C-alpha cells in the first residue's frame, strides 16, 4: 500500500472541503469519531463501561 504524505493529505482535505463544504465538516468529523469509537468497542468484545450513580444519601435531618 502506498504511503500518504503531506501533499496527498492536503489534496484529500481540499477535495473533501469542495464536496461537503466548510459548514458540514464538524458534523462529518463527529459522525466519523462515533463510528470509530463504536467499531473499537465492538472489536474489543468488552461491553461499554458506564459510571453508576451513587445512591442518594439521606440528610441528617431526615429520618424514617
HELIX and SHEET records of a PDB file:
HELIX    1   1 UNK A    6  UNK A   20  1                                  15    
HELIX    2   2 UNK A   25  UNK A   44  1                                  20    
END                                                                             
